Amino acid sequence: MRVMLLGCPGAGKGTQAKFITERYKIPQIATGDMLRAAVKAGSPLGLKAKSIMDSGKLIPDDVMIDLVKQRISQADCQAGFLLDGFPRTIPQAEALHKAGIGLDAVIEIAVEDTEIIKRLSGRRIHPGSGRTYHVIFNPPKDPDFDDFTNEPLIQREDDREDTIRKRLAIYHQQTQPLLDYYKNWMPSAWDEQPPQYIKVNGNDDIANICQQIFAELDKAKNKPKLKAAEDTKQSPIN
Ligand code: AMP
C-alpha cells in the first residue's frame, strides 16, 4: 500500500500518519523529520537545510527527490510506505511519477489558515524525545517544561507566527497545485493506476478523521489493480 498525505503544515498529517502506518504496517517517510534529524546530526544535508527550514522556505527539489528516492529504495518500503511532506511541488510529484513510483491513495487533510496559525503557534516541543504539547489544547503540567523529564520545552523556529504565515503562503503557491494534479490524474495505457483521492475535514475529531481514512484506504487496498500498475511496482526506481 503506497499512500501520500497532503495538507498544509499543521493540518494533522503526522497524527494520522501514526495511525495509518500502524494499521497497514508500512513505514512513514516524513521528509520534515528526516531533515530535522540531519540538522541535529550536523550532516552536510543538515547544514545546508537548517537556515532554509528556519525561514519557512522549501529545500531545493533535486535534494528532496534524491533523498526520497534513496529512502524508498530501502527494503522496508518494498510492501509500501506512507509519504508525509513529500511531494510538496509539482516537479517533486513528476519525479516520483517518472521514477515509476505509483500511489494507491492520496489523502488530503483540509484545514483553514486561521486554524493552522492557532494550532502551530501554540505548539511546544521537548527536543530530547520529540514529545509535543500545545499551550491551549494539550498543555504540559508545568508550563514550558516536559511532563516526564522536567526539561525545558522549545518552540520550533518555523512555528513562530510570522514564519507560519510564510509557510502557508508557500503551501498555497507551491503545494496546493498538487491537489488538482492528483485529483485530475488521467490513466493511460502505460500509466500506473490513478491514486484514490480521499479528502477529509481536518477540523473534525482526530478519531473520526482516522476512521474515515481507514474506510477509504480499505476500499483502495481492495480495488483491483491495472496490469500496468502491477508491472511498474516490480521496479519502482529508475
Ligand atoms: P514539515 O515538518 O513537513 O512541515 O517540514 C519542515 C520543513 O522541512 C519545511 O518547511 C521545508 O523547509 C522542509 N521540507 C520538508 N519536506 C520538504 C519537501 N518535500 N520539499 C522541500 N522542503 C521540504
Boltz pocket constraint, residues with backbone or C-beta under 6 A from the ligand:
constraints:
  - pocket:
      binder: B
      contacts: [[A, 9], [A, 31], [A, 32], [A, 33], [A, 35], [A, 49], [A, 52], [A, 53], [A, 54], [A, 56], [A, 57], [A, 58], [A, 59], [A, 60], [A, 64], [A, 84], [A, 85], [A, 86], [A, 87], [A, 88], [A, 92], [A, 158], [A, 167]]
      max_distance: 6.0
